[in-house]
Amino acid sequence: MQNQSFSVEIPNIAYWKQQIKCQDGCPVHTDSRGYVRAIAEGDYEKAYLIARSPNPLASICGRICGAPCEAACRRKDIDEAVSIRALKRFVTQQFGAESREFNFKEKIKKLMGFDGDCRGLDSIKNLADYFKSNQLELPPNAPTVGIIGAGPAGLAAAHDLCIMGIKPVIYEMEPVPAGMLYLGVPEYRLPRDLIRAEVDVITAMGTEIKCNVQVGKDISFSELRKQHNAVLIAVGAKKSRTIPIPNINAPGVVGGIDFLRDVALNETVHLGEKVLVIGGGNVAYDVARTLVRQTEYDVSRTALRQKGVKEVHLVCLESFEEMPADSIEIEEGHEEGVVRHNSWGPRAVIVDNDGKATGVRFVRCTSVFDADKRFAPVFDESQIMDLSADNIFLSIGQAVDLSFIDSDDVTLDPRGLLKLDAGKIQTEAADVFSAGDVALGPGLMIDAIANGKAAARRIYAYVTGKKEPQAQDVQCHQEILRYHREENYERLKREGVPAMSATERKQGMNLTVEKGFNTEQSILQGKRCLDCSINTIFDGEKCILCGGCADVCPEACLKLVSNDRLKGNNDFDTLIKNYYQDSSPTDGGAIIKDETRCIRCGLCAERCPVGAITMESFLFKEVFK
């Protein structure tokens, strides 16, 4: 142990930014710690402004975001991540588009002028300052951009284009805007009035949305390019993938996405007593949980409540531990009666004498991925399971439909996907751009939003002939006098988001499962945040290497070591050499810190007898220049 060496890193702006892992993990760089801490302090409107500033669909994200911020949260290294998504819902319900007293112009002006404790990239203020666009009405001669698809990517791009003074016109093939948010996410997860409220804000900013217009049928892609200064392809992955097994196209086999669309539009679907869902992701659970909501419902409205449905089975290749669905989806699906079968792969659809599907033959899947974590399922053909079913729904993935493209200069690769630049935005045609699932593949809504916003900036540069705005860092550390944390904040436990019981929530599609946190719960959960923008800054000129800070640290993240046990990169070696010009590095010692363990308690600063340690807030913005 005495001879152990320690690898160290000299902090720079990238180092300090990466300490705020929630923000670093968010594709739109939302200052999650900022709004969580604002909630803990009771400043709810400030929390909303921070959450909404970089994210035009913040209210929807508060309900269904995949929350990569929580996956990155450093609190989970201690116990469990902070409930960031649920806290976002708490403030959007009070001040967002869904709130009763929402005033569009007032709120957008506040966001354009907001320069509070909001750190990061793509805030409305940053955009407004760069583009000098403080008007809420677009000029009559504004250039136009045709956007194909009214999903998250298309809506996010339209929002930012309006701020830039460019008029978006969205072409949506479905009768309602919002794409898969409306047609693929069940109402029990995402209320329809909330979707409409978010869309209304974007249309109020100047976006025109034309529903029931299918590009390639009602208007050609080439004509769209003639009518607009640029075109953004933002079609979602709405086509259900199929499986190359016998009888897969038999009557009774339906794509899960198609089923969810029919339900969302109240179209009739005939269901039998036993239904089977193939797939292990969130969409498969959306299908399965939609199917179980069938008790005491008016059959004339939708087939979901037909009294014949008695059993819902879900079968997937993955083991329970490998399932891609969110844990809460699996848990709530189990509570609602979804019967799960893990580690089985479909081999053939079983049909009757008339060719109608009556079940599926499965074989045991012994492994899904190879040693390099690539999809390469292996099966034991000797283990067979036959499941009968009146209806079979495929939810094994989605694909995009690009059959509408009729221009030779917009080319596809051998897989039928758009040929794009390294940024996944620009096609080979100068005036045609892409965003969302069509560019990135099926993924999180927040990834589509980020890609749509990036596409808007690229389109702005093309349409105006100006240089594409780039983000530049502005940063500093600011000492916090009389720093303190809430009592016992490190002992607070993550609380599950209150939800309806399984019996209650199965009574209707429009009954929202999650109830959300109340004020008291939100404050307590907000206090769990470690506030990772706060850093312990050490002054080497003052430090006397007494080791008091290491003694008092509750997480043992500080160590006092001799300099000869330190190693680092070239910058570190140069620093040590310059510091000890006339003496050997072994003559001194250093305090080293393990950032992964620090809980920002401030006890080290309190304990230091010479004031060599200060608690400082890292402030940074990546502003457009």
ABEGO torsion letter per residue (X at the ends): XAABBBBBBBBBAAAAAAABAAAAABAAGBBAAAAAAAAAAGBAAAAAAAAAAABAAAAAAAAABAGAAAAABAAAAABBBBBAAAAAAAAAAAABAABAABBAAAAAAAAAABABBBBEBGBAAAAAAAAGBABABBBAABBBBBBBEABAAAAAAAAAAAAAGBBBBBBBABABBGEAAAAABBAAABBAAAAAAAAAAAAAAGBBBBBGBBBGAABBAAAAAAABABBBBABBBABBBBBBBBGAABBGBBBAAAAAAAAAAGBBBBBBABBBBBEABAAAAAAAAAAABABGBBAAABAAABAABABBBBBBABBAAABABBAAAAAAAAAAGBBBBBGBBBABBBBBAAGBBAEBBBBBBABABBAAGBBBBBBBAABBBBBBBABBBBBAEBBBBAAABABAABBBBAAGBBBBBAAGABBABAABBBBEAAAAEBBBAAAAAAAAAAAAAAAAAAAAGBBBBBBBBBBBBBBBBGBBBBBGAAABBBBBBBBBBAAAAAABAABBABAEBBAAAAAAAAAABAGAABBBBBBAAABAGAGAAAAABAAGABBBBBAAABBBBAAAAAAAAAABAABBAAABBBBBBBAAABAGAGAAAAABAAGABBBBBBBBBBBBX
